[in-house]
Amino acid sequence: MEKIQTDLVIYQSENGAIEIRGDSSAETIWVSQKQIAKIFGVNTQAITKHIRNIYSEGELCGKATCSKMEQVQIEGQKKVIRKVNFYNLDMTISIGYRINSKTATQFRIWATQTLKQHITQGYSVNPKVLKRNKELFLQTLDDLKILSHENKSIEAKDVLALIKSFSATFFNLESYDKNNFPKHGTQNEVDANAQDLYDSLNKLKQELIKKGEATELFAQEKQQGKLTGIFGSVFQTVFGEDAYPTIEQKAAHLLYFIVKNHPFTDGNKRSGAFSFIWFLQKANYDFMTRVSPETLTAITLLIAESKPQEKEKMIGIILLILNTK
């Protein structure tokens, strides 16, 4: 038996829409007959009749749309708990199309316009949600500025590309804000080892030298075995299980460890970025639509300038980008 959340206010706005105050994240609403009657401006007897007809005609299923919940009421000086039937959003909408009242008519006009917009444009817009997401978006921008420590080496176009990738869905912004980063991902075997990566980095080195963009110091290990150690850390196991079980986690940590641990005399950031893409390609991971060159540049520079205690935040940003659909 559930207890109804009493701080919700369900009402009909001026444009006819049914809205909720107090829980904007709810996927549905649960309202009593009394509340539905108030929404559409009729008495509860009318609501009872329509609910009965809706069920008898098979328009909705009672089990899916009705739930008995405990409602706490104050009667005199006593707190009384009563079991009340509550109905979900599907039922509320169905009743809205049956009720004969001015407010129900407003609801039908709004619902029809919203449905038309969704069919013709492929989406429908809730201005209040957009406003809330805009505020969240701006807060995320401020957070990223703080993470970068006002690093002047990050160009505006790179930051914008990062934000574009990062905010492909507003759910990612909310996840970032709450430090709620993906824990699941792609779990495939990857045919790769440290020697393969070192050979690939050496080929990159030769190409850069030919272009005059690197010297012999590029990707040259400060101490032999540094890259092998990093690769081993990425693929390490704990109690027989991978410490970083997903492709996304392995790629993120490979980039982070190379950039932050400085295994090479020169070119650690470029080597880290290259290794990140190299690993994703080895894993046959589709990253092209998620990670642009500008996005990768911004991520790499953020990692380079980040504090050690910000490691999970840095890894989290990469995971959010890679998990964007």
SVG drawing of the C-alpha trace seen along z (x, -y; Angstrom):
<svg xmlns="http://www.w3.org/2000/svg" viewBox="-23 -33 88 47">
<polyline fill="none" stroke="black" stroke-width="0.4" points="0.0,0.0 1.4,-3.4 1.1,-6.7 0.1,-9.5 2.5,-12.5 0.5,-15.3 2.7,-18.2 1.7,-17.8 -0.6,-20.4 -2.4,-19.2 -4.2,-21.9 -5.2,-23.1 -3.2,-26.1 -4.7,-28.9 -3.9,-27.2 -5.8,-24.1 -2.8,-21.9 -2.8,-19.7 0.3,-20.5 1.9,-19.5 3.5,-21.6 5.9,-20.0 7.2,-17.1 8.2,-18.1 10.2,-14.9 7.1,-12.6 6.5,-10.3 2.8,-10.2 0.4,-11.6 -1.9,-9.9 -5.0,-11.8 -8.3,-11.1 -11.7,-11.6 -12.0,-14.8 -8.9,-16.2 -9.9,-15.2 -13.3,-16.9 -11.5,-20.1 -9.3,-20.0 -12.2,-20.0 -14.7,-22.0 -17.4,-19.4 -18.7,-17.4 -17.3,-14.0 -20.5,-12.1 -19.7,-13.0 -16.2,-11.7 -17.4,-8.4 -19.8,-7.9 -17.1,-8.5 -14.6,-6.2 -17.2,-3.4 -17.9,-3.9 -14.3,-4.0 -13.7,-0.7 -16.8,1.0 -16.0,0.0 -12.5,1.3 -10.9,-2.0 -8.5,-1.6 -7.5,1.3 -8.4,0.8 -5.3,2.6 -2.9,0.3 -4.7,-3.0 -6.1,-2.7 -4.2,-2.2 -5.4,-2.2 -3.3,-4.5 -3.2,-5.7 -4.2,-9.3 -3.5,-11.1 -6.3,-13.4 -6.7,-15.5 -10.2,-15.1 -10.6,-17.3 -7.5,-16.6 -6.9,-13.1 -4.7,-12.0 -6.8,-9.5 -5.4,-7.3 -7.9,-6.3 -7.6,-4.0 -8.6,-6.0 -8.7,-5.1 -6.2,-7.2 -6.1,-7.3 -3.1,-8.0 -2.6,-10.4 -4.1,-8.1 -7.4,-8.2 -7.3,-11.9 -6.8,-12.5 -9.6,-10.1 -12.0,-11.8 -10.9,-15.2 -12.2,-14.1 -15.6,-13.0 -16.4,-15.8 -18.8,-18.6 -17.4,-21.7 -15.6,-24.9 -12.3,-23.8 -12.6,-20.4 -13.1,-22.1 -10.0,-24.2 -8.1,-20.9 -9.3,-19.3 -8.2,-22.3 -4.7,-22.3 -4.4,-18.5 -5.4,-18.5 -2.9,-21.3 -0.1,-19.5 -0.9,-16.2 -0.9,-18.1 2.4,-19.6 3.9,-16.2 2.6,-14.6 3.6,-17.3 6.9,-18.3 7.9,-15.1 8.1,-16.7 6.1,-18.8 7.4,-21.6 6.9,-22.4 8.2,-26.0 8.5,-25.6 10.7,-22.5 12.8,-24.4 13.3,-27.2 14.3,-24.9 16.8,-23.1 18.2,-26.4 19.0,-27.3 20.6,-23.9 22.6,-24.3 23.9,-27.7 24.9,-26.3 26.8,-23.5 28.6,-26.1 29.7,-27.8 30.8,-24.4 32.9,-23.6 34.6,-27.1 35.5,-26.2 36.8,-22.8 39.0,-24.5 40.4,-26.9 40.0,-29.6 42.6,-27.8 43.4,-30.2 44.6,-27.4 41.0,-26.1 39.6,-27.9 36.0,-29.0 35.2,-26.7 36.5,-23.7 34.4,-24.6 31.3,-25.0 32.0,-21.7 32.3,-20.0 29.1,-21.6 27.3,-20.5 28.4,-16.9 27.8,-17.0 24.3,-18.4 23.0,-16.3 20.4,-15.4 19.4,-17.5 19.4,-14.2 23.2,-14.4 23.2,-17.8 21.2,-16.7 23.4,-13.7 26.5,-15.9 24.9,-18.3 24.2,-15.4 27.4,-13.4 25.3,-10.6 27.5,-9.1 26.9,-6.0 27.8,-2.7 26.9,-0.5 28.2,-0.4 29.6,1.8 31.3,5.0 33.2,6.5 36.6,8.2 39.2,5.8 42.2,7.2 44.8,4.7 48.0,4.5 50.5,1.9 53.0,2.8 50.3,2.3 49.6,-1.1 53.3,-2.0 53.9,-1.0 50.9,-3.1 52.2,-6.1 55.5,-5.7 53.9,-5.9 52.1,-9.0 55.4,-10.4 57.0,-9.9 54.1,-11.5 54.3,-14.5 58.1,-14.8 57.7,-14.9 55.1,-17.8 57.5,-19.6 54.9,-19.3 57.0,-17.1 60.6,-16.1 62.2,-12.8 61.1,-13.5 57.5,-13.1 56.0,-9.9 59.4,-9.0 59.0,-7.2 60.6,-8.8 61.2,-5.4 60.8,-2.1 57.6,-0.3 55.6,-3.4 53.0,-2.9 52.8,0.8 52.0,0.0 49.2,-2.4 47.8,0.2 47.9,2.7 46.1,0.3 43.3,-0.1 42.9,3.7 43.5,4.6 41.2,7.0 39.9,6.9 38.8,10.2 38.7,11.7 36.6,8.9 37.7,6.1 38.2,2.9 36.9,1.0 34.5,3.5 33.2,1.4 34.8,0.1 33.8,-3.4 35.4,-3.1 38.6,-1.7 38.9,-4.3 38.2,-7.1 40.8,-5.9 43.4,-5.3 43.0,-9.0 43.1,-10.2 46.1,-8.2 48.3,-9.1 47.5,-12.8 47.9,-13.0 50.7,-10.5 53.0,-12.1 54.7,-8.8 56.4,-10.6 59.0,-13.3 56.8,-15.3 53.4,-15.1 51.4,-13.5 48.2,-15.3 48.4,-14.5 49.4,-10.9 46.5,-10.6 44.0,-11.9 45.4,-9.6 45.3,-6.6 41.7,-7.3 40.6,-7.2 42.9,-4.3 41.4,-2.2 37.8,-3.0 38.7,-2.0 40.3,1.3 37.0,2.0 34.9,1.2 33.2,-1.4 31.0,-3.9 32.2,-7.3 32.3,-9.5 29.0,-11.2 29.8,-11.8 33.4,-12.9 34.5,-15.6 38.1,-16.8 37.1,-20.0 35.3,-18.0 38.4,-15.7 40.6,-18.8 38.5,-20.3 38.3,-17.1 42.0,-16.6 42.8,-20.1 40.3,-19.9 41.9,-16.7 45.4,-18.2 44.4,-21.2 42.2,-19.3 43.0,-18.6 43.6,-15.0 40.4,-15.1 38.4,-15.9 39.3,-12.6 35.9,-11.1 34.3,-14.2 36.7,-14.1 36.0,-10.4 32.3,-11.1 32.3,-13.7 33.8,-11.3 31.3,-8.6 28.4,-10.9 29.6,-11.9 30.2,-8.3 26.8,-7.2 25.0,-10.0 22.6,-8.4"/>
</svg>
